[in-house]
Amino acid sequence: MNYTAYTAKDFAKDTFFQKWVLDPDGETTAFWQAWLDEHPGKGATIAEAKEIIEALEFQADLESNQAFIDIWDSINAAKDKEKESEGKRSDAPGISLWIRQHQQMAAVFIGLAILCSSLFFLLRTQQVPMASHATNYGETRTLVLPDSSVVTLNANSSVSYAAGWDEDKPREVWLEGEAFFKVLKKGGGGDAKFSVHTGGLTVEVLGTQFNVNNRRRNTKVVLSSGKVRLQLHKHLEGQSVLMQPGDYVEYAEEKASVRKKRVDTALYTSWVDNKLLFDKTSLKDIAVLVKDNYGMQLMFQDEGLKDKRFTGMVPADDVELLLETLTKLYDLEMERENGQVMLSRSGPAKP
């Protein structure tokens, strides 16, 4: 598919693009992040298409979105049909005029319904160009935001924000995946509010350092320093959680549950320094990390292996060393096929 000539509306109507926005998997994420890297000038268009999908409340069930698309296309079809018939005479001009008038009225009402749904978005995006950045599997990237705050993107992640920030307006960032933020406290008399929006919640801060992981409709926030307030969305709309340094908060959107605990923040932020720290981490959780950050599906022939726990440190940019360490530590054999890595016992199980 040649997407280079696509407009924001074209992307919003594309089911493969919808899946990436609404229910991303390894295939869609790898494709669109690679495509964005090849076409950096399309970042604003992609951000606009994402907001169209969100403003019109598309669902992860792609078939249900087709109703909107059919209405959208029907407007253009009605206009084209009107142009084709314009200037032509009919044997029954009165009836023809009546039909055309009602076709026009139907198109107008449909168009107004769509316009009302996305008016706020259209007014905003026409005035404020967006900047977008994304990382591939196994890649991290450090960005300087318009206010000189710094965000480090973990692998398989993306951020978007207004290309320029005014002193008298809040600073907002939209995140998919995982990122570590170093937010500068805003001086002067302007609005100092800094917000990071994810699918499940909004992180509101003044000056602080924190990590946000937003995957599979779960958002995990770890606060290294400063203070943040989490504004919860959807099922817990209006509720908030205040965090202190050392706090870990996990919000499961589908379960509408919030879990808060004290943690060693280094275990969650060490990737920023190209390290992966593990402290009695189950192989099941390591498999999730490997899939999210490196696009590899780690599988276990023996289900009991998932409960094995690993403590140690490996470089974040060397997933092969991590896999080799696990195979040697637990006496495993490793087989690869089509992006899948199967681990199986090669001898007596170790305690």
N, C-alpha and C positions, 0 to 999 in steps of 0.2 A: 504494500500500500504506500503510495506517494503522499506523504502528509505535508510536504513543504508549502503547498499552496492553500492549506486549510486555514479557515478563519476560526475564531473562538467558537462560533456556533457550529461549525463543521466538526470540531473536536468534541463538543458536548454531545453531538448526535452519534458519535462513533462508539459502538459497544465495547471495543477493545480498550479505548481510552476511558470509558465509564468504569470498566472493571478495575483499571489501575487506580482510579480516584476513590471508588467505593469499596472495593474488596480486593486489594492488591495481593499478588502472589509473586513468586520468583520470576516467572516468565514476563509478566507485564512490567514489573519494576525494572528488571534488567533492560528490557527493550526501550522503555520511555526515558530512563536515565541516560542510556547510551545515545538515544535520539536527541535529547536536550544538549548533551555535550557536543554533538555534531552540528546542532543548529542553535547556538546560544542566543541568536537574535529573536528566537521564538518564545523566550521565557515569559514575556509579558502576555503573549497570546495564550500560552498554556495556563498561566495564573488566572486569566480572564475566563477561560473555559471551565476551570475548576470551580470558580465562584458562580458561574451560571448553573452548574450541576447542583451546587449547594443551595443556591437561592431558590431553585425550582424543586428542591427536596426530592431529587432522584433517589431511588432505592437500590440496594445491592442486587435485588431481583431485576435483572436487566430487561426482562420481558415487560415488566410493569412500566418501564420508562417509555416503551414504544407508543403508548397512548399519547403522551405529550408530543413525541416526535411526529406522529401522524397528524396531530392538530397543527403543528408548526408547518409541516409540508403542505397541508391543505390550504393554508393561507396563500402560499406562493402559487399553488396550483390554481386557486380561484382567480388570482390576479392574472396569471398567464391565459386562462380561459377567457377572461374578460377582454384582454387585449386582442385575442384572436377573433373574437366576435364583434369587436368595436368597428363601427363603420358599415357593418353588413345590415341589410334590410331583411325583415321577416314577413311572411304572409300574414302573421297576426302580430303587428307591432305592439299593440297594447299588452298582450300576454308576455311578449319578449321583454318589454320594459319592466314589467312586474317581476319577472324571474331575475333579471339582472339586478334590480334594486334589492331583492331579498338576498341574493348572493353577496352583494356588497355589505349589507347589514350583518350577515352571518360572519363574514370575514372580519369586519370591524369589531364585533363583540368578542370573537376569539382572540384577535390581536390585543384588545384591551386587557383581557384576562391574563395573557402572558406578560404584557407590559407591566401590569400592576405587580405581578409576582417578582419581577426582576428590576423594577425601576430604581431601587436604592443602589443595586449593584452597578447598573449602567451609568448612573450619574457619577458614581465614585470612580469607576475605572476609566471613564473618559477623561477625568481630570487628573488622576494620579497614576503615572506609569509605575509598573511593578518590576522588581528585580527578583530573579529566581536562581537558585544554585542547587545542584544535586551531586551526589557522590555515587560511584559504582560500588559493586561488591569489593571488599578488601581495600577500599580507599577512604582516607579521611581528608578533610579540607578545612583550613582556618580562614574565616572571613572577617573583615572589619566593617561593621555596620555604619550607617550614616552619622551616628552620634559618637563614633569611635569605640563603642562597645565591641566586644569580640565574641564570635560564636565559632565553635569547632564542631563540624559535622562528622558524625561517625559514618561508617560504611552504610550503603543502601538507605540514604536519608536525603531529605530536601528541605529547604527553607525558601520562603518568599516574603517580601516586604516592600513597602513603598520606596521608590528609588531615591527620594529625598524626604527628609523629616524636618518639619517646621518647629520652631521653638515653642509655639503656643499650642501644639497638638500632641496627643499621646503617641508613644512609639510602639508599634505593633509588628509582631513576627508570627508567621504561620509555619508550623513544623510538622513534618511527616518523618517518622523514624526516630533517631536519637541525636542529641546535640548537647554540648556543654557551653554555658553562657557565662561571660564575665561582663556584667552590666555596670556601666559608669553612672554615678549619681549625677543627675542633670542639674546644672547651676542656673542662675538667673531666675526670672520670675515666671518661666513657662511651666507647662504641665510636665511633671517629672515622671508620670506613669509610664511604665514599661510592661508590655504584656506579650506573652507567648501563647498562641492559640493552638490547641491540638483538637483531635476529634472529640475527646471526652471532657476536657476542662480548659480553663485559662489560668496561666500562672501570672500573677501580678507582683511586680517587684519595684524597688527603688534603686538600691545599689547592692549587688550581691553576686555570688557564684553558685551555680546550680546545674544539675544534669536532668534532662528530660528524655524519657524513652517512651515513644508512642507507637506501639505495634499491636496488631490483632485486637483493636478496640480496648486495649489496656494502656493506661498511662501511669508511668512510674516517675516520681520526682524525688531527687536526692539533693538536699541543701548543704553546701559546703560552708558558706558564710553568709552573713546578712539575715534578711527576713523576707519571706514571701507569703502571699495569700493565694490559695487555690480556689477559684470560683468554679463550682461544679455545674455541668450542663445536663440537659435531657432529664433523666429520671430523678435526679437530685438537684434540679434547677433552683437556684437561689441560695443553696447551701454553700458554705465555704470552710476551708481548713487552713489554720494559721500554722506555719512551719518555722522551727528554730534550727540553727546549725546542727547537723548530725541526724536530722529527721529524714525518714523515708516514708513516702506516701504512695500507695498503689490504688488507683481507681479503676475498677472493672466495670465498664459501661453496661454490658449486657446484664450483669448481676446487680447493678446499682449498689455496689459495695465499696466501702473505703477501708483500707487497712493502713495503720500508722505504726511505725516502730523506730527505735534508735539503731543506727548502723555505723559501721566503719565506712565512711564515705569513699575512702580510697578504693574499695572493692568495686565501686560503681563508676568511678571517674578516672581510673588508672589508664584507660584506653587513650585519653587525651595525651598522655606521655608515652604512647606506643607500648603499653604493657597491658597484659590481661592477668589480673590477680584472681585467684580462686581460693576460697576458704571452705573446705568441706562441701564443695559444689557438686551436685549430682550429675552424672553423665547425661541424664535426661535434660537438665537445664543447659548443660554445655552444648547439647545437640541443637537446642533452640538458638543459642548464640551463634553457632556455626552457620545455621541456615539464614539467620537475619543478616549477619555481617559478611558472609562469604558466598552465599547462594548455594551451599552444599547441603544435601540432605543426609544427615547422619542416622543410620539405622542399626538396630541391634537384633541379631539372630536369637539371642537369649534375652527375654524380657527382664530377667534378674539383673542384667548388667546396668540397666537404667538407674538402679539405686546405688551403684558404686559411687563413692565420693572422692573428689580430687582436691588436693591442696598444693598450690605452687604458683609459679609465674612464668609466662612465656611472652615473647614479643608479639604485639598485636598484628604486625604485618607478616607473620610467619605461621599461617594456619597448619602448614605441613608439619612443623615442629610440634605443635599441639597434638595433632593426630598421632605422630610417631611416639610422643611421650606417653599417651594413653595406651597405645598398643603394647609398648614395652612394660609399662607399669602393671597392667592387668593380664599380660601374656595373651594378647589377642591377635587375630589375623584380620587383615583389612583387604576388602575387595571393592573395586570401583566399577561403576557402570552408569553411563548417562547422567552424570552429576550426582549420583547416589554413592554413598560410602557405607558398606556393610561391615560391621564389626562382629566377630564371632570368637568364641573361645578356641584356643589352640592346644590347651592342656588342662590339667586340673585347676579348678577355680581357686583363686587366692582369697584368703579371708579378708 
